[in-house]
């Protein structure tokens, strides 16, 4: 699974050169067994005005997931995918 993720991530990093606009979608929810999750989806438009969407992160959150914690997690994803600008 990790190998597949790394292949997709490598391809996505190459695509970043073609991206004009990025929209980040953050979802946070609690499951029926009381576990908290967050996912980060990146929706973007490439030069040919083709809209794409990709899941950047899906993680289980700790019990104390305040705004500071969530901001730190988001920054990690920005840095990992080189989209912090």
PyMOL commands that set and color helices and strands:
alter all, ss='L'
color gray80, all
select helices_A, chain A and resi 2-18+67-80
alter helices_A, ss='H'
color red, helices_A
select strands_A, chain A and resi 19-30+36-46+51-61
alter strands_A, ss='S'
color yellow, strands_A
deselect
rebuild
show_as cartoon
